[in-house]
Amino acid sequence: MQFTTIVLSVLSAAAAVSAAPAQQQKRACEVKYPNALGFPINFHISKDATSNVPNDISFTIPANARGPCSLVYQFPVGTPITTTGNPALNIKALDGPATGSIVGTATFVADGQLHTINSFACRTTMGFELSIAGEAGSVNFSEVQGTGLWMTYNC
């Protein structure tokens, strides 16, 4: 009798474990780097009392991309980012339903972390303007594959 009780307990526990839903693994995202003739892409974004020098960046996303499409940045620890004044950036949409609108802000840091600026419905062309958010400042960095800005999709 005691053997039967033990066997039934073990079988019940095994059934409960096998009925538990499997952990869904996070899919790796597809990545699209900026449209450019080559790397590095050197960015110099500045603003002062007499001039405003934004930089544009664009991406060509495959027509079959599943959204959202996210604008992200990452700078490995030690990556040179030169700043003066207020280094905060406004990111404006250059196309799509929010054309001309600020769709995000960022202050680039070389901390090795992946930072999401904003997510959007995917379009085949996605362009953004990076400009100094405050009265005066500058941000300089080099974009190379895996360092800087890119788009993720199909996550």
C-alpha positions in Angstrom: 0.0 0.0 0.0 2.8 2.4 0.9 4.6 1.6 -2.4 1.4 2.4 -4.3 1.1 5.8 -2.5 4.7 6.7 -3.3 4.4 5.7 -7.0 1.2 7.7 -7.4 2.9 10.8 -5.8 5.8 10.5 -8.1 3.6 10.1 -11.2 1.5 13.1 -10.2 4.6 15.2 -9.8 5.9 14.1 -13.1 2.6 14.9 -14.8 2.6 18.4 -13.3 6.1 19.1 -14.5 5.5 17.9 -18.0 2.3 20.0 -18.2 4.1 23.2 -17.3 4.4 25.5 -20.4 7.9 25.6 -21.9 9.8 28.9 -21.5 9.6 30.8 -24.8 13.1 31.8 -25.9 13.6 35.4 -26.9 14.3 35.6 -30.6 17.3 37.5 -31.8 16.4 40.6 -33.7 17.4 41.4 -37.2 19.6 44.5 -37.5 19.9 47.1 -40.1 22.9 49.5 -40.0 22.7 53.1 -41.5 22.7 53.6 -45.2 26.2 54.8 -46.1 28.9 54.2 -48.6 31.1 52.6 -45.9 32.2 52.7 -42.3 33.2 54.7 -40.4 30.5 57.3 -40.6 31.7 60.4 -38.7 29.1 62.4 -37.0 29.6 66.0 -35.9 26.4 67.4 -34.4 26.6 71.0 -33.1 24.6 74.1 -32.2 25.6 77.5 -31.0 24.3 81.1 -31.1 25.1 81.4 -34.9 24.7 77.9 -36.3 22.9 74.7 -36.0 24.5 71.6 -37.6 22.3 68.5 -37.4 23.1 65.2 -38.9 20.7 62.9 -40.8 20.7 59.1 -40.7 18.6 56.7 -42.7 17.9 53.0 -42.9 16.5 50.8 -45.6 14.3 48.2 -44.0 13.2 45.0 -45.9 9.6 45.2 -47.1 8.8 41.9 -45.2 10.1 43.2 -41.9 7.9 42.6 -38.9 7.6 45.4 -36.4 8.1 47.2 -34.4 11.2 48.7 -35.9 13.3 50.2 -33.1 15.9 52.9 -33.3 18.7 51.9 -30.9 22.2 52.8 -30.0 25.1 51.2 -28.3 28.7 52.3 -27.6 31.1 49.8 -26.1 32.8 50.9 -22.9 35.7 53.2 -23.8 34.3 54.2 -27.2 35.3 57.9 -27.8 32.3 60.2 -27.8 33.4 63.9 -27.6 30.9 66.4 -26.2 30.8 70.0 -25.3 28.1 72.0 -23.6 24.8 70.2 -23.5 25.2 66.8 -25.2 21.5 65.9 -25.2 20.1 65.2 -28.7 16.7 65.5 -30.2 15.8 62.9 -32.8 13.2 64.0 -35.4 11.5 61.8 -37.9 12.3 62.7 -41.5 9.6 60.6 -43.0 6.5 58.6 -42.1 3.4 59.8 -40.2 5.5 61.8 -37.7 7.6 63.7 -40.2 9.2 66.7 -38.5 8.3 65.6 -35.0 10.7 64.9 -32.2 10.4 61.1 -31.8 13.1 60.7 -29.1 15.9 62.2 -27.1 19.2 60.7 -26.2 22.5 61.5 -24.5 25.0 59.0 -25.8 27.1 57.2 -23.3 29.8 54.6 -23.8 28.4 52.1 -21.2 28.2 49.0 -23.4 24.4 48.9 -23.0 21.8 48.7 -25.8 19.5 51.8 -25.5 16.2 52.0 -27.3 15.4 55.6 -28.5 11.9 54.7 -29.8 9.9 52.1 -31.7 7.9 52.6 -34.9 5.8 50.7 -37.5 8.3 49.4 -40.0 8.6 51.3 -43.3 11.1 50.5 -46.1 12.8 53.9 -45.6 13.3 55.3 -42.1 15.1 58.6 -41.7 16.0 60.7 -38.7 17.7 64.0 -37.9 19.9 64.2 -34.9 20.3 67.8 -33.5 21.4 69.4 -30.2 18.4 69.7 -27.9 19.6 72.7 -25.8 21.0 76.1 -26.5 24.5 75.1 -27.4 26.6 72.0 -27.5 28.3 69.4 -29.7 28.5 65.6 -30.0 31.1 63.9 -32.1 31.4 60.1 -32.7 32.2 57.6 -35.3 29.7 55.0 -36.4 31.1 51.6 -37.2 29.2 48.3 -37.5 28.1 47.4 -34.0 28.9 50.8 -32.5 26.5 53.7 -32.8 22.9 53.7 -34.1 21.0 51.0 -35.9 17.5 49.7 -36.4 16.2 46.4 -35.0 13.1 44.4 -36.4 11.7 40.9 -36.5 12.3 40.5 -32.7 
